[in-house]
Amino acid sequence: MKNLMILLLSVTVCFALKAQEKSFSVLGKVLDAETKLPLAGASAYCQNTTQGTVSNNQGLFYMNLPNGGYDMVVTYTGYEKKVMRISNNQPKVDTMMIELGKENKSLSEVAVVASTEDPEGLTKYGKFFSENFIGKTNGADQVAIQNPEVLKFYYSKKRNRLKIMAKEDLIINNYSLGYKIRYQLDSFSYDYGSNITQYTGSPLFQEMDSTEEVKTQWIKNRARTYLGSRLHFMRSFYDSSLSQQGFIIEKLNDDAQSVKSTFITNPYNEEEYLSDSGNVEVTWSGRYRISYGNVKPDKQFLEDYKLPANTRFQITVLDVADGFVIEKNGYFYEQYDVINSGYWAWKKLAELLPYDYEYR
Protein backbone atom coordinates (compact mmCIF):
# COMPACT_ATOMS: atom_id res chain seq x y z
CA MET A 1 0.00 0.00 0.00
CA LYS A 2 2.87 2.32 0.89
CA ASN A 3 4.54 1.63 -2.47
CA LEU A 4 1.25 2.38 -4.24
CA MET A 5 0.96 5.72 -2.42
CA ILE A 6 4.51 6.64 -3.44
CA LEU A 7 3.78 5.69 -7.05
CA LEU A 8 0.60 7.79 -7.13
CA LEU A 9 2.44 10.73 -5.59
CA SER A 10 5.21 10.43 -8.19
CA VAL A 11 2.67 10.39 -11.03
CA THR A 12 0.90 13.43 -9.58
CA VAL A 13 4.16 15.37 -9.30
CA CYS A 14 5.08 14.35 -12.86
CA PHE A 15 1.79 15.66 -14.24
CA ALA A 16 2.15 18.86 -12.21
CA LEU A 17 5.63 19.46 -13.62
CA LYS A 18 4.42 18.86 -17.18
CA ALA A 19 1.56 21.32 -16.63
CA GLN A 20 4.04 23.92 -15.37
CA GLU A 21 6.17 23.41 -18.46
CA LYS A 22 3.23 24.38 -20.69
CA SER A 23 2.16 27.52 -18.84
CA PHE A 24 3.36 30.38 -16.67
CA SER A 25 1.72 32.65 -14.12
CA VAL A 26 1.42 36.42 -13.93
CA LEU A 27 0.61 38.20 -10.66
CA GLY A 28 0.21 41.95 -10.86
CA LYS A 29 -0.85 44.88 -8.73
CA VAL A 30 -2.46 47.97 -10.28
CA LEU A 31 -1.79 51.30 -8.57
CA ASP A 32 -2.62 54.97 -9.04
CA ALA A 33 0.70 56.45 -10.23
CA GLU A 34 0.27 59.57 -8.10
CA THR A 35 -1.27 58.31 -4.84
CA LYS A 36 0.15 54.76 -5.02
CA LEU A 37 -3.27 53.50 -3.89
CA PRO A 38 -4.57 50.23 -5.38
CA LEU A 39 -7.11 50.37 -8.21
CA ALA A 40 -9.88 47.80 -7.72
CA GLY A 41 -11.73 46.59 -10.82
CA ALA A 42 -8.95 47.41 -13.30
CA SER A 43 -9.02 45.27 -16.45
CA ALA A 44 -5.95 43.18 -17.23
CA TYR A 45 -5.86 41.07 -20.37
CA CYS A 46 -3.52 39.75 -23.03
CA GLN A 47 -4.62 41.29 -26.30
CA ASN A 48 -5.56 38.94 -29.12
CA THR A 49 -6.22 36.08 -26.65
CA THR A 50 -9.05 34.71 -24.52
CA GLN A 51 -7.07 35.52 -21.35
CA GLY A 52 -8.33 38.36 -19.16
CA THR A 53 -9.34 39.25 -15.60
CA VAL A 54 -9.95 42.19 -13.22
CA SER A 55 -8.09 43.36 -10.12
CA ASN A 56 -9.51 42.76 -6.63
CA ASN A 57 -9.92 45.26 -3.77
CA GLN A 58 -6.16 45.24 -3.21
CA GLY A 59 -5.52 45.96 -6.90
CA LEU A 60 -4.21 42.42 -7.44
CA PHE A 61 -4.87 40.22 -10.47
CA TYR A 62 -3.68 36.77 -11.52
CA MET A 63 -3.49 34.97 -14.87
CA ASN A 64 -2.16 31.56 -15.86
CA LEU A 65 -1.08 31.68 -19.51
CA PRO A 66 0.03 29.11 -22.10
CA ASN A 67 3.75 29.47 -22.78
CA GLY A 68 4.62 32.11 -25.33
CA GLY A 69 4.60 35.88 -25.66
CA TYR A 70 1.82 38.42 -25.20
CA ASP A 71 1.05 42.11 -25.11
CA MET A 72 -0.65 42.54 -21.75
CA VAL A 73 -3.03 45.50 -21.52
CA VAL A 74 -4.07 47.10 -18.23
CA THR A 75 -6.89 49.67 -18.24
CA TYR A 76 -8.97 51.59 -15.74
CA THR A 77 -11.67 54.17 -16.45
CA GLY A 78 -10.25 57.68 -16.41
CA TYR A 79 -6.64 56.48 -16.62
CA GLU A 80 -4.14 56.00 -19.45
CA LYS A 81 -3.91 52.37 -20.49
CA LYS A 82 -0.59 50.56 -20.21
CA VAL A 83 0.67 47.88 -22.61
CA MET A 84 3.64 45.67 -21.72
CA ARG A 85 5.23 42.66 -23.36
CA ILE A 86 5.31 39.53 -21.21
CA SER A 87 6.66 36.03 -21.86
CA ASN A 88 7.50 32.80 -20.08
CA ASN A 89 11.11 33.49 -21.15
CA GLN A 90 11.40 36.66 -19.09
CA PRO A 91 12.91 36.63 -15.59
CA LYS A 92 10.33 35.67 -12.98
CA VAL A 93 8.93 38.51 -10.83
CA ASP A 94 6.91 37.81 -7.69
CA THR A 95 4.46 40.67 -8.32
CA MET A 96 4.42 43.10 -11.24
CA MET A 97 3.78 46.65 -9.96
CA ILE A 98 1.76 48.50 -12.61
CA GLU A 99 1.18 52.21 -12.13
CA LEU A 100 -1.46 54.00 -14.20
CA GLY A 101 -1.50 57.76 -14.68
CA LYS A 102 -4.74 59.70 -15.01
CA GLU A 103 -5.94 60.39 -18.53
CA ASN A 104 -5.26 63.86 -19.93
CA LYS A 105 -8.71 64.65 -21.30
CA SER A 106 -7.72 68.11 -22.54
CA LEU A 107 -5.58 66.65 -25.33
CA SER A 108 -8.33 64.35 -26.63
CA GLU A 109 -10.89 67.18 -26.38
CA VAL A 110 -8.66 69.49 -28.46
CA ALA A 111 -8.25 66.73 -31.07
CA VAL A 112 -12.03 66.29 -31.32
CA VAL A 113 -12.71 70.04 -31.52
CA ALA A 114 -10.11 70.39 -34.28
CA SER A 115 -11.82 67.69 -36.35
CA THR A 116 -15.17 67.69 -38.10
CA GLU A 117 -17.42 64.90 -36.91
CA ASP A 118 -19.92 63.67 -39.47
CA PRO A 119 -23.24 62.87 -37.72
CA GLU A 120 -24.23 60.76 -40.73
CA GLY A 121 -20.92 58.91 -40.67
CA LEU A 122 -22.32 55.46 -39.94
CA THR A 123 -24.67 55.72 -42.93
CA LYS A 124 -21.97 57.12 -45.23
CA TYR A 125 -18.96 55.07 -44.14
CA GLY A 126 -20.38 52.09 -42.23
CA LYS A 127 -20.02 49.61 -45.10
CA PHE A 128 -16.54 50.88 -45.95
CA PHE A 129 -15.46 50.49 -42.32
CA SER A 130 -16.88 46.97 -42.17
CA GLU A 131 -15.08 45.85 -45.32
CA ASN A 132 -11.74 47.30 -44.19
CA PHE A 133 -11.96 46.33 -40.52
CA ILE A 134 -13.99 43.10 -40.47
CA GLY A 135 -13.16 42.09 -44.04
CA LYS A 136 -14.77 40.58 -47.13
CA THR A 137 -13.93 36.89 -46.68
CA ASN A 138 -16.56 34.13 -46.78
CA GLY A 139 -16.99 34.34 -43.01
CA ALA A 140 -17.25 38.13 -42.84
CA ASP A 141 -21.00 38.17 -43.43
CA GLN A 142 -21.36 36.16 -40.20
CA VAL A 143 -19.62 38.85 -38.15
CA ALA A 144 -21.70 41.61 -36.55
CA ILE A 145 -20.87 44.67 -34.47
CA GLN A 146 -23.41 44.78 -31.64
CA ASN A 147 -22.94 48.46 -30.81
CA PRO A 148 -22.09 50.39 -34.00
CA GLU A 149 -23.55 53.54 -32.41
CA VAL A 150 -20.32 53.99 -30.38
CA LEU A 151 -18.38 54.73 -33.57
CA LYS A 152 -17.51 58.37 -34.33
CA PHE A 153 -16.58 59.43 -37.86
CA TYR A 154 -14.35 62.36 -38.81
CA TYR A 155 -13.51 63.43 -42.35
CA SER A 156 -10.80 66.00 -43.12
CA LYS A 157 -11.14 67.63 -46.54
CA LYS A 158 -7.74 69.25 -46.17
CA ARG A 159 -5.99 65.92 -45.61
CA ASN A 160 -8.50 63.90 -47.64
CA ARG A 161 -8.54 61.41 -44.79
CA LEU A 162 -11.22 59.53 -42.89
CA LYS A 163 -10.69 58.86 -39.19
CA ILE A 164 -12.91 56.61 -37.09
CA MET A 165 -12.84 56.30 -33.32
CA ALA A 166 -15.00 54.56 -30.72
CA LYS A 167 -16.19 56.13 -27.45
CA GLU A 168 -16.57 52.64 -25.96
CA ASP A 169 -15.20 49.16 -26.69
CA LEU A 170 -16.70 47.56 -29.78
CA ILE A 171 -18.59 44.34 -29.06
CA ILE A 172 -18.29 42.02 -32.05
CA ASN A 173 -19.88 38.59 -32.53
CA ASN A 174 -18.07 36.26 -34.93
CA TYR A 175 -20.64 33.54 -35.62
CA SER A 176 -18.32 31.91 -38.16
CA LEU A 177 -15.49 31.16 -35.70
CA GLY A 178 -17.48 31.18 -32.44
CA TYR A 179 -15.91 34.18 -30.70
CA LYS A 180 -17.29 37.27 -29.03
CA ILE A 181 -14.64 39.99 -29.31
CA ARG A 182 -14.32 43.07 -27.12
CA TYR A 183 -12.23 45.42 -29.24
CA GLN A 184 -10.73 48.59 -27.78
CA LEU A 185 -10.33 50.59 -30.98
CA ASP A 186 -7.67 53.28 -30.62
CA SER A 187 -8.18 54.66 -34.12
CA PHE A 188 -8.95 53.71 -37.71
CA SER A 189 -7.79 55.90 -40.58
CA TYR A 190 -7.99 55.78 -44.35
CA ASP A 191 -5.99 58.05 -46.65
CA TYR A 192 -7.88 58.54 -49.92
CA GLY A 193 -4.75 59.81 -51.65
CA SER A 194 -2.56 56.78 -50.99
CA ASN A 195 -5.39 54.23 -50.42
CA ILE A 196 -3.68 53.17 -47.18
CA THR A 197 -5.73 51.88 -44.27
CA GLN A 198 -4.32 51.80 -40.76
CA TYR A 199 -5.91 50.84 -37.47
CA THR A 200 -4.74 50.01 -33.97
CA GLY A 201 -6.52 48.49 -31.01
CA SER A 202 -6.65 45.70 -28.46
CA PRO A 203 -8.97 42.70 -28.99
CA LEU A 204 -10.02 40.31 -26.22
CA PHE A 205 -11.69 37.06 -27.30
CA GLN A 206 -14.36 35.05 -25.50
CA GLU A 207 -15.53 31.59 -26.52
CA MET A 208 -19.19 31.57 -27.55
CA ASP A 209 -21.55 28.79 -26.50
CA SER A 210 -23.89 26.83 -28.76
CA THR A 211 -24.97 23.31 -29.68
CA GLU A 212 -22.40 20.55 -30.19
CA GLU A 213 -23.18 20.57 -33.91
CA VAL A 214 -22.38 24.28 -34.19
CA LYS A 215 -19.22 23.92 -32.07
CA THR A 216 -18.01 21.16 -34.40
CA GLN A 217 -18.47 23.52 -37.34
CA TRP A 218 -16.56 26.24 -35.49
CA ILE A 219 -13.63 23.86 -35.06
CA LYS A 220 -13.59 23.23 -38.80
CA ASN A 221 -13.87 26.94 -39.63
CA ARG A 222 -11.04 27.82 -37.24
CA ALA A 223 -8.79 25.18 -38.78
CA ARG A 224 -9.52 26.50 -42.27
CA THR A 225 -8.74 30.04 -41.11
CA TYR A 226 -5.53 28.97 -39.37
CA LEU A 227 -3.96 27.12 -42.29
CA GLY A 228 -1.73 29.49 -44.24
CA SER A 229 -2.29 32.37 -41.82
CA ARG A 230 0.41 34.56 -40.31
CA LEU A 231 -0.09 32.75 -37.00
CA HIS A 232 0.47 29.40 -38.74
CA PHE A 233 3.56 30.76 -40.50
CA MET A 234 5.14 32.13 -37.30
CA ARG A 235 4.51 28.92 -35.36
CA SER A 236 5.96 26.87 -38.22
CA PHE A 237 9.02 29.15 -38.35
CA TYR A 238 9.45 28.69 -34.61
CA ASP A 239 9.18 24.89 -34.94
CA SER A 240 11.45 24.76 -38.02
CA SER A 241 8.66 23.08 -40.00
CA LEU A 242 7.88 25.62 -42.73
CA SER A 243 8.29 23.33 -45.75
CA GLN A 244 6.51 20.43 -44.03
CA GLN A 245 3.59 22.76 -43.31
CA GLY A 246 3.39 23.87 -46.95
CA PHE A 247 5.09 27.29 -46.95
CA ILE A 248 7.40 28.48 -49.72
CA ILE A 249 9.71 31.47 -49.14
CA GLU A 250 11.43 33.70 -51.69
CA LYS A 251 13.75 36.65 -51.13
CA LEU A 252 12.67 39.43 -53.50
CA ASN A 253 14.99 41.79 -55.31
CA ASP A 254 15.64 45.01 -53.38
CA ASP A 255 14.07 46.98 -56.22
CA ALA A 256 10.40 47.39 -55.20
CA GLN A 257 9.31 47.24 -58.87
CA SER A 258 11.18 44.02 -59.57
CA VAL A 259 9.51 40.59 -59.50
CA LYS A 260 12.81 38.70 -59.50
CA SER A 261 13.38 36.48 -56.50
CA THR A 262 15.55 33.76 -54.99
CA PHE A 263 14.03 30.72 -53.32
CA ILE A 264 15.14 30.21 -49.72
CA THR A 265 15.66 26.49 -49.28
CA ASN A 266 17.11 26.72 -45.77
CA PRO A 267 15.51 29.51 -43.71
CA TYR A 268 17.17 28.12 -40.55
CA ASN A 269 20.78 28.95 -41.44
CA GLU A 270 22.89 30.24 -38.55
CA GLU A 271 23.27 33.71 -40.06
CA GLU A 272 19.52 34.43 -40.10
CA TYR A 273 17.96 32.06 -37.56
CA LEU A 274 18.93 31.83 -33.90
CA SER A 275 17.03 29.61 -31.47
CA ASP A 276 17.92 30.48 -27.91
CA SER A 277 16.29 30.83 -24.47
CA GLY A 278 12.93 29.57 -25.64
CA ASN A 279 12.41 31.99 -28.54
CA VAL A 280 13.62 32.33 -32.12
CA GLU A 281 15.37 35.39 -33.52
CA VAL A 282 15.07 35.93 -37.28
CA THR A 283 17.49 38.49 -38.73
CA TRP A 284 15.68 39.07 -42.02
CA SER A 285 15.85 42.44 -43.75
CA GLY A 286 14.14 43.37 -47.00
CA ARG A 287 11.23 41.92 -48.97
CA TYR A 288 10.09 38.30 -48.85
CA ARG A 289 7.31 36.47 -50.66
CA ILE A 290 5.43 33.84 -48.64
CA SER A 291 3.36 31.33 -50.63
CA TYR A 292 1.00 28.72 -49.22
CA GLY A 293 -0.68 26.17 -51.45
CA ASN A 294 -2.43 23.68 -49.17
CA VAL A 295 -5.56 25.83 -49.01
CA LYS A 296 -6.76 27.82 -52.03
CA PRO A 297 -7.16 31.60 -51.66
CA ASP A 298 -10.63 33.07 -51.09
CA LYS A 299 -12.53 33.74 -54.34
CA GLN A 300 -13.25 37.31 -53.24
CA PHE A 301 -9.51 37.93 -52.86
CA LEU A 302 -8.93 36.77 -56.44
CA GLU A 303 -11.67 39.09 -57.67
CA ASP A 304 -10.37 42.07 -55.68
CA TYR A 305 -6.81 41.58 -56.98
CA LYS A 306 -7.97 40.59 -60.49
CA LEU A 307 -6.17 37.25 -60.33
CA PRO A 308 -7.04 34.13 -62.37
CA ALA A 309 -9.76 31.95 -60.84
CA ASN A 310 -7.43 28.92 -60.91
CA THR A 311 -4.77 30.62 -58.71
CA ARG A 312 -3.58 27.92 -56.27
CA PHE A 313 -1.48 29.87 -53.79
CA GLN A 314 -2.15 32.33 -51.01
CA ILE A 315 0.59 34.91 -51.54
CA THR A 316 1.83 37.50 -49.06
CA VAL A 317 4.77 39.90 -49.27
CA LEU A 318 6.60 40.84 -46.07
CA ASP A 319 8.64 44.04 -45.77
CA VAL A 320 10.97 43.45 -42.84
CA ALA A 321 12.84 46.44 -41.42
CA ASP A 322 15.25 44.80 -39.00
CA GLY A 323 14.34 41.22 -38.11
CA PHE A 324 11.88 39.94 -35.51
CA VAL A 325 11.65 37.55 -32.58
CA ILE A 326 9.09 34.69 -32.44
CA GLU A 327 7.69 33.19 -29.25
CA LYS A 328 6.34 29.66 -28.89
CA ASN A 329 2.68 30.60 -29.44
CA GLY A 330 3.38 32.47 -32.69
CA TYR A 331 3.46 35.93 -31.12
CA PHE A 332 6.32 38.01 -32.53
CA TYR A 333 7.90 41.42 -32.08
CA GLU A 334 8.49 44.11 -33.10
CA GLN A 335 5.30 43.84 -35.15
CA TYR A 336 5.53 47.38 -36.57
CA ASP A 337 8.79 46.36 -38.24
CA VAL A 338 7.03 43.67 -40.31
CA ILE A 339 4.56 45.02 -42.87
CA ASN A 340 2.21 42.61 -44.66
CA SER A 341 0.76 43.12 -48.12
CA GLY A 342 -1.22 40.62 -50.12
CA TYR A 343 -3.24 37.80 -48.60
CA TRP A 344 -2.50 38.31 -44.89
CA ALA A 345 -3.23 42.03 -45.18
CA TRP A 346 -6.48 41.33 -47.04
CA LYS A 347 -7.75 39.03 -44.28
CA LYS A 348 -9.16 41.19 -41.49
CA LEU A 349 -10.85 40.73 -38.12
CA ALA A 350 -13.29 38.09 -39.40
CA GLU A 351 -10.33 35.73 -39.88
CA LEU A 352 -8.40 36.61 -36.73
CA LEU A 353 -7.58 33.82 -34.26
CA PRO A 354 -6.29 34.38 -30.71
CA TYR A 355 -2.72 33.52 -29.77
CA ASP A 356 -3.97 30.81 -27.42
CA TYR A 357 -5.79 29.01 -30.26
CA GLU A 358 -4.72 25.37 -30.66
CA TYR A 359 -4.96 23.79 -34.10
CA ARG A 360 -6.63 20.37 -34.16
NORSULBEL-V564830 format. One line per field, one symbol per residue. phi: phi as a letter, one per 40 degrees, with the letter a starting at -180 (. if undefined). psi: psi as a letter, one per 30 degrees, with the letter a starting at -180 (. if undefined). burial: 1 if it has 16 or more other ideal C-beta (glycine too) atoms within 10 Angstrom, else 0. Layout:
# NORSULBEL-V564830
phi: ???
psi: ???
burial: ???
This chain:
# NORSULBEL-V564830
phi: .cccccccccccccccccccccaabbbbbcbccccgccbcgccbaccgabbaabccccgcbabbbddibaccbbbadgbccbbbcbacccdcbdaccbbbccccccccccccccbbccccdcccbdccccccbchbcdcccbbbccbccccbbbbbcccfbbbbbbcaccbbbbccbgbcbcbcccabbbcccbfbbbabibcbcbccbacccccccccccccccccgcccccccccdcfbdccchcbbbccdcccccbcabcccbcbcccbabbafgbbbbccahbbbbbbbcbccdcccccccfbdccdcbcbbbbbbcagabbcdcgcaaccccbbcbgcccccbccbcbccccbca
psi: eeeeeeeeeeeeeeeeeeeeffllkkklkklkfefgkkjkgkkkljkhagjlallafggklkkjkkkalljkkklkkglklkkkkllfflkkkekkjjkklkkjfeeeeeeeefljkjfgeeeegeeeeeefeeaglefefgkkjeifffkkkkkjeefhkkkklkflkkjkjjfefhkkkjjjjelkkkjfefhkkkklajkkkkklkaleeeeeeeeeeeeeeejfleeeeeeeeeghheeefgkkkkklkfjffkgklkkjfifglfffjjjkhflkkkhlkakkkjkkgfkklkeeeeeeghlkfgkfkkkkkkjkehllkklegfkllkfffjkklbeeeekbefgkklfgkkk.
burial: 000000000000000000000001010111110000011001111111101100100011101011111111111100100100011110000001010100000000000000000000110011001101111111110010100000111110000011111100110111111111111110011100000010101111100000000000010011011101111111111100010011111111000000000001001000001000001101010011111100101100100000000000111111010001111111111000010101110111111111111000
